[in-house]
Amino acid sequence: MSDQFARTGLAPPPVRRKLRLWPLLLGLGLVLPLLSLPLPAPPPQTRHAPARLAPTVRVASAARGDVPIVLQGLGVVTPFATVTLHAQIGGTLQAVNFREGQTVHEGDLLAQIDPRPYEAAVAQVLGQLQHDQALLDQAETDLARYRPLLAHDDISRQKYEDQSFLVRQYRGTIAADQAQILAANVNLGYCRIVAPISGRIGLRLVDAGNFVPAGQATGLAVIAQVQPISVIFPLPQDDLPRVMRRMESGAELPVEVYDHGGHTLIERGTMESMDNEVDVATGTAKLRARFANRENLLFPSQSVVAHLLLDTLHDAVVVPEAAIQEGSDGRYVWLLGAHHRVKVRRVTTGPAADGRIAVLTGLEAGARVVTDGADALREGATVAVAGEAEAE
């Protein structure tokens, strides 16, 4: 038959395959019962969140104590006197008699200028004085001889008066010679350069053998008075009335100076004086404090932090500075109450020193305030106290 269709050019009809339905029916019979079964219940969800832990804080008790009222300022160590040694006459520097950094005393010989030219000048004016003194003696002798002659009209009055004027002229010459001798001796004394004050001498600026002119700009060396020494520091103009009242009452105000970081105590002294004007650029006035500096721990131009003890607040309620919080309505503390519940307490603070601050109003001695962990607190919250938790 296939050949027949081939000859006619027609395609053979498609072969119909018999479908086997029994595997399909069997599968449907198994799935339908499974679909009728109940689905497993989902796991039950947690309805309640875990309890929130109470924040842990550190507390301190308010106590009564004394709080010093301290004013601070960044100061500079300044000698009471600073002198630059200058040669007051010109000459060759013969010797330098000091060591750099040495402590010298007033009147010590520090340098020597060649004195020979000035010794010669003294000798010269002495010789001139002798010459003029001889002329004066001769003129006075002649005047004494003319006086009886004038009485007997043996000489004219004009000659006598001329001789009198000559004596007065020579006396003036003698006075000028004596002044020249004083000047020459002064110059001779300037050949010895001595310490005008006691203090520490600095580095040598001129070596021996050099010619030093009078009034040389650089000088020979600098002497700074360091025992005693002062510290100049500024204070805001708002603090000046309180300082003035204390000074006018005759109180001796202690001053302590610390290193530049404000941590190490260097020296203790007292308030010395105050400037007479306020710096308009900074709104501060300068104060000077005096220090013995026996151990030479303060150096000129050294930067220090000055603490002026203005007064002391006695028997005040004191808490750590860490307990004080800043809010929009002012300062407050977290007060620990019954059952470890905290609440806000508004306070008014006073001076602070050494990490403690005085509470003027709002707090009584014995109250417990939060010093650490305040960031996580809210009004009425229950807290855990760190020390007590560890004890339990």
VMD Tcl script that draws the C-alpha trace (Angstrom):
set ca {
  {0.00 0.00 0.00}
  {2.85 2.29 0.69}
  {3.97 1.75 -2.83}
  {0.54 2.72 -4.02}
  {0.60 5.99 -2.23}
  {4.09 6.56 -3.45}
  {2.99 6.21 -7.03}
  {0.07 8.54 -6.61}
  {2.22 11.12 -4.68}
  {-0.14 11.27 -1.65}
  {1.05 11.06 1.95}
  {-0.11 8.09 3.97}
  {-2.68 8.77 6.70}
  {-1.28 9.18 10.28}
  {-1.17 6.15 12.51}
  {-3.46 6.46 15.50}
  {-1.77 5.29 18.67}
  {-3.81 3.87 21.53}
  {-3.39 5.88 24.74}
  {-3.00 4.05 27.96}
  {-5.22 5.85 30.54}
  {-4.81 3.60 33.49}
  {-1.46 5.18 34.78}
  {-3.06 8.61 34.66}
  {-6.12 7.51 36.57}
  {-3.97 5.80 39.13}
  {-1.96 9.01 39.75}
  {-5.09 11.09 40.17}
  {-6.42 8.64 42.65}
  {-3.35 9.03 44.83}
  {-3.11 12.85 44.70}
  {-6.76 13.63 45.49}
  {-6.70 11.93 48.91}
  {-3.50 13.77 49.78}
  {-5.06 17.13 48.94}
  {-7.93 16.39 51.29}
  {-5.56 15.97 54.28}
  {-5.28 18.99 56.74}
  {-2.11 21.15 56.44}
  {0.29 21.24 59.45}
  {-0.25 24.27 61.72}
  {2.50 26.92 61.67}
  {4.64 27.29 64.83}
  {3.06 29.58 67.41}
  {4.51 33.14 67.37}
  {5.86 34.73 70.53}
  {3.29 37.22 71.72}
  {5.40 38.98 74.43}
  {8.85 40.68 73.82}
  {11.60 39.91 76.33}
  {11.73 42.23 79.35}
  {14.05 45.27 78.96}
  {17.06 45.25 81.29}
  {17.43 48.15 83.73}
  {20.35 50.47 82.78}
  {23.38 50.26 85.02}
  {24.62 53.52 86.51}
  {27.19 54.75 88.98}
  {26.14 57.02 91.80}
  {27.75 59.26 94.41}
  {26.42 60.85 97.57}
  {26.29 64.60 98.01}
  {28.40 65.70 100.97}
  {29.30 68.89 102.74}
  {32.76 70.36 102.34}
  {34.87 73.38 101.48}
  {35.28 74.42 97.85}
  {38.08 76.82 96.90}
  {37.18 79.62 94.48}
  {40.04 79.49 91.98}
  {40.60 81.76 88.99}
  {42.86 80.47 86.24}
  {44.92 82.13 83.54}
  {47.66 81.16 81.12}
  {50.71 83.11 82.26}
  {54.30 83.83 81.32}
  {57.24 83.81 83.73}
  {58.70 87.33 83.75}
  {61.76 88.52 85.72}
  {61.34 91.56 87.94}
  {64.43 93.02 86.26}
  {66.30 92.24 83.04}
  {69.55 94.06 82.22}
  {71.59 93.94 79.03}
  {75.29 94.60 79.66}
  {76.64 97.30 77.36}
  {80.10 98.80 77.10}
  {79.73 102.46 77.99}
  {83.14 103.28 76.49}
  {84.92 101.93 73.47}
  {87.93 99.69 73.79}
  {89.41 96.24 73.47}
  {87.71 93.59 75.60}
  {90.57 92.14 77.62}
  {88.76 89.50 79.68}
  {85.37 87.91 80.24}
  {85.01 86.76 83.83}
  {81.73 84.84 83.82}
  {80.41 81.48 82.71}
  {77.28 81.29 80.61}
  {74.27 80.53 82.80}
  {76.14 81.46 85.97}
  {74.37 83.10 88.89}
  {76.03 86.46 89.48}
  {75.65 88.98 92.27}
  {75.44 92.72 92.18}
  {78.94 94.24 91.92}
  {80.67 91.14 90.50}
  {83.32 91.92 87.87}
  {82.05 90.40 84.61}
  {84.34 91.86 81.93}
  {87.37 94.11 81.57}
  {88.10 96.67 78.84}
  {91.69 97.78 78.24}
  {92.08 100.67 80.72}
  {95.41 102.11 79.51}
  {94.02 104.84 77.22}
  {91.75 106.04 80.01}
  {94.51 105.90 82.60}
  {96.54 108.15 80.31}
  {93.61 110.54 80.01}
  {93.40 110.78 83.81}
  {97.12 111.48 84.04}
  {96.81 114.18 81.39}
  {94.08 116.11 83.15}
  {95.94 115.76 86.44}
  {98.94 117.40 84.83}
  {96.79 120.17 83.44}
  {95.33 120.69 86.90}
  {98.80 121.09 88.40}
  {99.74 123.62 85.73}
  {96.60 125.67 86.26}
  {96.93 125.39 90.02}
  {100.41 126.94 89.81}
  {99.08 129.83 87.75}
  {96.36 130.38 90.28}
  {98.82 130.36 93.15}
  {101.01 132.92 91.37}
  {98.02 135.15 90.60}
  {96.78 134.99 94.21}
  {100.27 135.85 95.48}
  {100.47 138.87 93.21}
  {97.00 139.98 94.28}
  {98.05 139.77 97.93}
  {101.15 141.83 97.12}
  {99.08 144.51 95.32}
  {96.59 144.95 98.13}
  {98.87 147.06 100.50}
  {100.28 148.94 97.54}
  {96.78 149.97 96.56}
  {96.19 151.24 100.07}
  {99.19 153.62 99.75}
  {98.33 154.57 96.12}
  {101.53 152.97 94.91}
  {99.63 151.12 92.11}
  {96.57 152.02 90.19}
  {93.19 150.55 91.05}
  {92.87 149.26 87.49}
  {95.96 147.08 87.84}
  {94.66 145.71 91.13}
  {91.27 144.88 89.66}
  {92.86 143.23 86.61}
  {94.87 141.01 88.92}
  {91.71 140.16 90.86}
  {89.95 139.13 87.67}
  {92.94 136.99 86.69}
  {92.70 135.12 90.00}
  {89.02 134.42 89.44}
  {89.79 133.22 85.89}
  {92.35 130.71 87.14}
  {89.94 129.49 89.78}
  {87.43 128.74 87.02}
  {90.11 126.90 85.11}
  {90.86 124.80 88.19}
  {87.17 123.93 88.52}
  {87.08 122.83 84.87}
  {90.18 120.72 85.38}
  {88.62 119.00 88.38}
  {85.51 118.22 86.36}
  {87.67 116.73 83.61}
  {89.37 114.57 86.20}
  {86.01 113.30 87.41}
  {84.96 112.51 83.84}
  {88.25 110.73 83.14}
  {87.89 108.68 86.31}
  {84.33 107.76 85.36}
  {85.52 106.52 81.97}
  {88.29 104.63 83.67}
  {85.73 102.99 85.94}
  {83.68 101.95 82.91}
  {86.58 99.74 81.91}
  {85.36 97.39 84.65}
  {81.97 96.01 83.63}
  {80.22 94.84 86.81}
  {76.85 93.22 87.45}
  {74.23 95.90 88.16}
  {71.80 93.33 89.62}
  {71.89 89.80 90.98}
  {70.54 87.08 88.71}
  {71.35 84.49 86.09}
  {73.51 85.61 83.18}
  {72.81 84.35 79.69}
  {74.98 83.40 76.74}
  {78.10 85.42 75.97}
  {77.56 87.66 72.94}
  {81.13 89.03 72.57}
  {84.42 87.21 73.08}
  {87.57 88.60 74.63}
  {89.92 90.27 72.17}
  {87.20 92.05 70.21}
  {86.92 95.81 70.07}
  {83.61 96.84 71.59}
  {82.24 100.27 70.73}
  {80.34 102.35 73.25}
  {76.59 101.55 73.21}
  {76.86 98.47 71.02}
  {73.31 97.32 70.15}
  {73.77 93.62 70.96}
  {75.54 94.12 74.27}
  {77.84 91.66 76.00}
  {75.26 89.48 77.81}
  {71.87 89.64 79.53}
  {71.21 89.25 83.25}
  {67.75 88.23 84.42}
  {66.67 88.41 88.04}
  {65.25 84.99 88.88}
  {65.13 85.04 92.70}
  {62.49 86.28 93.24}
  {60.67 86.07 89.94}
  {57.16 86.89 88.78}
  {54.41 85.40 86.63}
  {52.15 87.68 84.61}
  {48.76 86.19 83.70}
  {45.44 87.63 82.44}
  {42.00 87.39 84.03}
  {38.62 88.28 82.48}
  {37.39 91.76 83.30}
  {34.30 90.30 85.02}
  {36.54 88.78 87.71}
  {38.47 91.98 88.42}
  {36.00 93.53 90.93}
  {36.18 90.46 93.15}
  {39.97 90.46 93.00}
  {40.13 94.18 93.77}
  {37.85 93.81 96.79}
  {40.03 91.04 98.19}
  {43.24 93.00 97.61}
  {41.84 96.19 99.15}
  {40.76 94.23 102.22}
  {44.43 93.39 102.81}
  {44.09 89.69 102.07}
  {47.18 87.86 100.81}
  {45.98 85.90 97.80}
  {47.88 82.65 97.19}
  {48.85 81.78 93.62}
  {50.00 78.40 92.34}
  {51.62 77.84 88.97}
  {51.45 74.57 87.05}
  {53.16 73.36 83.92}
  {51.74 74.19 80.49}
  {49.45 71.16 80.64}
  {48.08 72.27 84.01}
  {48.94 69.01 85.78}
  {52.25 69.41 87.66}
  {52.60 71.98 90.43}
  {55.80 74.02 90.00}
  {55.78 76.79 92.61}
  {53.60 78.57 95.15}
  {53.59 82.33 95.58}
  {51.39 85.33 96.29}
  {49.56 88.00 94.36}
  {51.78 91.05 93.78}
  {49.97 93.68 91.70}
  {47.46 94.37 88.93}
  {47.66 96.36 85.72}
  {45.84 99.69 85.51}
  {43.85 99.01 82.34}
  {41.87 96.33 80.50}
  {43.01 95.12 77.12}
  {40.09 96.02 74.85}
  {41.07 93.36 72.32}
  {40.78 90.47 74.80}
  {38.67 91.92 77.62}
  {41.27 90.90 80.18}
  {43.65 92.61 82.59}
  {47.14 91.46 83.56}
  {48.04 90.40 87.09}
  {51.51 89.80 88.53}
  {52.32 87.15 91.13}
  {55.58 86.88 93.07}
  {57.51 83.63 93.63}
  {60.67 82.97 95.64}
  {61.91 80.43 93.04}
  {64.51 79.05 95.44}
  {64.95 75.89 93.37}
  {65.14 77.79 90.06}
  {62.22 75.85 88.58}
  {60.76 78.92 86.89}
  {62.56 80.25 83.80}
  {62.00 83.60 82.09}
  {59.44 83.43 79.25}
  {58.23 79.99 80.41}
  {54.51 79.31 79.79}
  {52.60 78.24 82.90}
  {49.04 77.99 84.17}
  {48.36 80.26 87.16}
  {45.72 79.39 89.78}
  {44.67 82.33 91.93}
  {42.89 81.29 95.15}
  {40.37 84.09 95.50}
  {38.33 82.70 98.41}
  {36.91 79.50 99.91}
  {33.23 78.50 100.05}
  {32.80 76.76 103.40}
  {30.35 73.97 104.35}
  {28.78 73.71 100.89}
  {26.88 70.75 99.37}
  {29.41 69.15 97.03}
  {28.98 66.52 94.29}
  {31.29 65.25 91.54}
  {31.27 67.45 88.45}
  {30.26 64.41 86.38}
  {26.85 64.43 88.09}
  {25.91 67.82 86.64}
  {23.94 67.68 83.37}
  {23.14 70.54 81.00}
  {19.60 71.01 79.69}
  {17.55 73.61 77.88}
  {16.18 74.84 81.23}
  {19.56 74.90 82.95}
  {21.56 72.45 85.00}
  {20.13 69.35 86.64}
  {21.09 66.03 88.21}
  {19.57 62.56 88.11}
  {18.46 61.88 91.68}
  {18.30 58.26 92.81}
  {15.16 57.63 94.84}
  {13.33 54.71 96.42}
  {13.26 51.37 94.62}
  {16.16 52.54 92.47}
  {14.00 54.94 90.49}
  {15.59 58.12 89.13}
  {14.12 61.54 88.61}
  {15.35 64.91 87.38}
  {16.27 67.53 89.98}
  {17.04 71.12 88.91}
  {20.07 72.59 90.68}
  {22.06 75.82 90.90}
  {25.81 75.33 90.96}
  {28.69 77.37 92.34}
  {32.48 77.14 92.12}
  {34.24 73.95 91.14}
  {37.69 72.60 92.00}
  {39.51 69.26 91.86}
  {36.62 67.50 90.09}
  {34.03 68.62 92.65}
  {31.39 71.32 92.31}
  {29.28 73.14 94.89}
  {25.49 72.88 94.59}
  {23.95 76.06 95.93}
  {20.27 75.10 95.62}
  {18.24 72.00 94.77}
  {20.17 69.33 96.63}
  {20.74 68.27 100.21}
  {23.69 66.49 101.74}
  {23.30 62.71 101.60}
  {21.32 62.66 98.34}
  {22.52 60.12 95.81}
  {23.07 61.35 92.26}
  {24.02 59.55 89.06}
  {27.59 60.19 87.91}
  {27.86 57.72 85.02}
  {25.30 56.22 82.64}
  {22.94 59.20 82.57}
  {22.58 59.11 78.77}
  {20.21 56.11 78.90}
  {17.93 57.44 81.64}
  {14.38 58.74 81.55}
  {12.09 60.14 84.23}
  {10.98 57.43 86.65}
  {13.20 54.73 85.15}
  {14.43 51.89 87.35}
  {18.20 51.51 87.33}
  {20.80 49.12 88.61}
  {23.60 50.64 90.67}
  {26.98 49.28 89.58}
  {28.51 48.93 93.01}
  {25.45 47.35 94.54}
  {25.04 44.93 91.64}
  {28.57 43.69 92.15}
  {27.99 43.36 95.89}
  {24.93 41.19 95.32}
}
mol new
graphics top color blue
foreach p $ca { graphics top sphere $p radius 0.5 }
foreach p [lrange $ca 0 end-1] q [lrange $ca 1 end] { graphics top cylinder $p $q radius 0.2 }
display resetview
